[in-house]
């Protein structure tokens, strides 16, 4: 079966996952981390992508971003190629760094955007790196919780709607992270991102299907049932 083209729809938030090949590190020190983040910011302007949130672990990077046009794949691929050249030259290695194509999903923003941000903030905790999201330096959590300013990110409208003042928004977002997102939402988000399906209500999927020819969800296995004559 032919591989489906990557799903990317302008104007909608996308959760993006890039992992190291065979679980190998994609960063080895803070110099690598800083350069990779710098590239995301620089290229976001060039490719007209709004980067809402990010988290960087040793073996992967997750992003939440909304493209203005059809350049999402070019954005990710351009950074990937440039960073691999830098990484290989600096560390005296050759060959691929990434685990194949990046993985992504298109999200219904009203239902899943903030949940995705919480999911990303909790990844360092889930990986056993820190006890609290605030203890991990390499994510956008500090920006949204009011602990630091991150010039890379463009806060989405859903974050602004959390409160009328910066303090109210920061406190409300910190509470969302504290509560978590629940197992069912977590599983749906992970499955959609890994398999490239859109994530949202039936109404959202129907509307989204009008904007792309690409299939948005998996089909049931097996042959269609034949109609029975009466």
Secondary structure, 3 states (H helix, E strand, C coil): CCCCCCCCCCCCEEEEEEEEHHHCCCCCCHHHHHHHHHHHHHHHHHCCEEEEEEEECCCEEEEEEEECCCCHHHHHHHHHHHHHHHHHHHHCCCCCCECCCCEEEEECHHHHHHHHHHHHHHHHHHCCCCCCHHHCCCECHHHHCCCCCCCCCCCCHHHHCCCCCHHHHHHHHHHHHHHCCCHHHHHHHHHHHHHCCCECCHHHHHHHHCCCCCCCCCCCCCCCCCCCCC
